[in-house]
């Protein structure tokens, strides 16, 4: 299953497949202004929580270890992404 697009609404990030069906949601507490959806690929979603970026797979499971937010760069609107 591939990630088609992701959108943040309030403190939740909704993940949709290629057909537009919601497949999961991830909490994005929003304690800091930078918190929330940072980017996504067909296989993973990157979410900032505080000073760390967490990566989740298409099933909503955290993948690997969180990494410092300074390593993450994005050229898109961090709150809403359209699939490429």
Buried (B, 14 or more C-beta within 10 A) or exposed (E): BEBBBBBBEEEBBBBBBEEEEEBBBBEBEBEEEBBBBBBBEEEBBBBBBEEEBBBBBBEEEEBEEBEEBEEBEEEEEBBEBEEE
